[in-house]
Amino acid sequence: MKTIIVEIAADGTVTLEANGFTGPACTASTRFLEDALGQVRQRRHKPEYQQRQNQAARRRQDLGGRP
């Protein structure tokens, strides 16, 4: 299940967490919130983000494509 968790700390700091997304879809899914809330100070990608990109690269290599 795809979900976006929004946490607002007492100091006003907002944290977004995208669950159930892979690759660039996680940043695309939170873009509207980032745009509404203002400047992104820090971004951390979870393992699922890299995993999806690595799988696509392996598929290209298996099919004889460019890495």
C-alpha positions in Angstrom: 0.0 0.0 0.0 1.4 3.4 -1.0 1.3 6.0 1.8 2.8 9.4 2.5 3.4 10.2 6.2 3.6 13.8 7.2 5.2 14.6 10.6 5.2 18.1 12.0 7.5 18.7 15.0 6.9 21.2 17.8 9.5 23.5 16.2 7.6 23.5 12.9 10.0 21.1 11.1 8.1 18.9 8.6 9.2 15.4 7.7 7.7 13.5 4.8 8.1 9.8 4.3 6.9 7.9 1.2 6.1 4.2 1.8 5.4 1.6 -0.9 7.1 3.6 -3.7 10.2 2.5 -5.6 12.7 4.6 -7.5 11.9 8.1 -8.5 8.2 7.6 -7.9 8.8 8.3 -4.2 10.1 11.8 -4.9 7.4 12.4 -7.5 4.7 11.4 -5.0 5.8 14.0 -2.5 6.6 16.8 -4.9 3.2 18.5 -4.4 3.8 18.7 -0.6 7.4 19.9 -1.0 6.2 22.6 -3.4 3.5 23.7 -0.9 5.7 23.6 2.2 8.7 25.4 0.7 12.4 24.7 0.5 13.7 21.1 1.0 16.6 21.2 3.5 17.5 17.5 3.4 16.5 14.5 1.4 17.3 10.9 2.3 16.5 8.1 -0.1 15.5 4.7 1.5 16.9 1.5 0.1 13.8 1.0 -2.1 14.8 4.0 -4.1 18.2 2.6 -5.1 17.0 -1.0 -5.4 14.6 -0.1 -8.2 17.3 1.8 -10.1 19.8 -1.1 -9.7 17.2 -3.6 -11.0 16.6 -1.5 -14.1 20.4 -1.3 -14.8 20.7 -5.1 -14.4 17.8 -5.7 -16.8 19.5 -3.5 -19.4 22.7 -5.4 -19.0 20.9 -8.8 -19.3 19.3 -7.7 -22.5 22.6 -6.5 -23.9 21.9 -2.8 -23.5 24.1 -0.2 -22.2 24.6 -0.2 -18.4 
